[in-house]
Amino acid sequence: MKKEWIIKLNGMMRNYGYIIALFAITLVFFSQMLSSSKILSNIHYVNDMTFESENMLKHLKERSFPLWTPYFYSGQPLMAIPEYYLFDLNFLYILIFRNIFLAMNLSLVSYFFLAGLGMYLLVHEITKKRNAAFISALIFMFNGFMHNFILRGHLNILESYALIPFVFLFVHKALHAEKWLMNSVIASLFFSMMIYNGGMIFFLYTGLIIAFYIIWSLIGSNVKKRFFRAALVSLSIIILLFGLSALKLLPVLEFTKISSRGLQVNYNEYLGNPISPSNFLTDLIKMSKNSGFSAAIGFTSSFLLLFGLWSFRKKIVLFSILLIVLSILLATGTFAAKFFYQLPGFGQMRHIERSLAIFIFSSSIIAAFGFNNLTALLTALTSKYAKNIKEWIILIIILSFLVAESIVLQQFPESIEIKKPNDIPILNEISKDKSYFRIATYGLSTPIGASGYNYYSQLGMPEIKGGGGIWMNDYVQYLLIAQENPSKMFGMLSGKYIVSDKSINDNGLVLKNNTFEDCKKCLIWEAYGPYLYENKYSIPRAFLVNNSVLAVGNINDKAAVFFDMANSDLNPFSTVLVSGKEHIGDYSDEELLRFNAIMLLRGSVTEEDIPKLQKYANNSGKIIPDILKGEDAVYQYAISNAFKPNPLYKILEMKDISLNEYSVMVNNETGWLVVSERFAHFPGWKAEINGKELQMYKANSVITAVYLNSANGQLKFKYKPDSFKFGSIITIITILILIGYFIYQFLHKGLVRNSVLVRPLPIQKTP
């Protein structure tokens, strides 16, 4: 019995020993993060990941889909942000443990291990050698790219990096194994995970790798058969990838189109910081602590890479060599980078030098062949003089150098104690106010950055500014100007409190305290103050005004008018300035009568519109400039008459149904409901009362207004974009088809197995 147990243990270690070793190495490497009270000392984890995870936790608690977040940029789509995860291990751990910091740490450890596991399985599939696969896994896990970019970046970067080998593995099996459809399905599942975990950076590079590999698979005998297999695999992956990821992909594409990513980035921004051929030793080979951007694999791995080149006659090695050449051409900003800049997706990317992920991936594969070649060479050399050297001795020697250079001599990830929001004195004070308000961080001079919204979200306090790699250009322009007039312009966003590291000269701001403890050494020092201001001009969240002005014209002119009025005549407590369409002819006579005045900007009127304007003027409507009276310029008296200075408003209570839905009770109200929310600026928001949809208008440049005509009941604002509806339908149908396929495969195997078991014995003839 004991002997059988030992045999089983030996068999398990032979089959899974290296995988267990990879997991053990991962635990040692991240030993400081095995806690729920610490987190990786990385501002992306402290700020962005905390913010994302807190939003996810809130949505899980209220059982709503994470479509929207009110907690930064005064409200913005959440799952539509390309870099934000929807379904990944972090989501799963939050669902299980309901602790965002424990979830983040477990995700960090899990995906780092998966990076090694994926490369191990891939190389073992290619070489059938466990030792070589283990070497490749370590190289893929421990290199300059991992140390100096991935672990210093966002978790989604690690997540998508870890999935590259899995996608390639099953594409490889789909092209060469018998069950091409099953492997194509699994490849599509892993590929779609890159979209769901927010890994758009490596999603494109992975697509590039597998596209070239499918083309590469056509080389060889029986081209017709190869082409047919490649076509089937390609078509299956494309269809399944779209179907599985449509739930997130379609909202991402919709939001990206109207955001800062809607157009190609500047070419210099796309190039980022190209590596120089003169720095190849530092950037591609030599590993060092605290270096800048690097994809160095180390001298030991480079040595194995050189030995791997001897196997260039093998298709996979030659393919990997070509990938290395491509990645270097991209990262150095050559003609290849310029060519890819014109392709869909790549023109929206920044820092093409990150394509060196392809270099790391390919080098890890070639190094496996290098290890095999080195082992064979040393065995042949030693056989002439003595007993053959054992492969495990060579493995230990190589591992010793590899571990020393890639792990021991590198800086282990450092952790810091988690800072709770109420541990920050100024935030603890603000949290005592239980009314609805937004907060702005004045210490951050730009609208984009780690301004403290990670802490504010945990306290349920929405932030006016924001961060991340995607934003709305018009809103960012507003915030830049608001920095010079914070009380009035932050006030239009219900900005009641302003946290600053210095005194602010603004009569609308009342200094509450300037003695809070600051923390200039903290990663997010801006959130500590020590100055706390309360804004006298913070508007209510929802209120009624009777006076309205419609600005008609192109978007730039409308923005200029608003910013001019915001600094002079516009009193948001008495008048709402509505940003209208480009042409007055786009409005019906009835709709125009909702407005007390109309500002006509360049190109907004044609001769055909004069009767419409005359009818409007006959109903006491004001026209600025009054072209019916021959005016061709805007006069101050007209502005003063249109923008009523005296506040006359009625506050209404707005309630949160969920993070995606809000309500306002109205009682036979007529006038303009002004809501200090950005609903009208995003497709997918709808305002309904008693089953009837009401039109939303962009008001005061950044918020929302709805015209009420004796409205009575519960007015609901609900966010459910069509992109999400269509995407969810497509994904659900795809999943149901796959479930049916898996059930069929399972039943088919069972029928085949049973038919073999019940096959009748042959009848023997009687002699």
Beta strands, then each sheet from edge to edge (+ up, - down):
strand 1: 38-40
strand 2: 68-69
strand 3: 76-77
strand 4: 415-417
strand 5: 438-441
strand 6: 495-500
strand 7: 509-513
strand 8: 531-535
strand 9: 542-545
strand 10: 547-552
strand 11: 575-579
strand 12: 597-600
strand 13: 622-624
strand 14: 649-651
strand 15: 654-658
strand 16: 661-675
strand 17: 685-689
strand 18: 692-694
strand 19: 696-699
strand 20: 703-719
sheet 1: 1+ 4-
sheet 2: 2+ 3-
sheet 3: 5+ 6+ 8- 7+
sheet 4: 13+ 12+ 10+ 11+ 19- 20+ 16- 9+ 14-
sheet 5: 13+ 12+ 10+ 11+ 19- 20+ 17- 18+
sheet 6: 13+ 12+ 10+ 11+ 19- 20+ 16- 15+
end
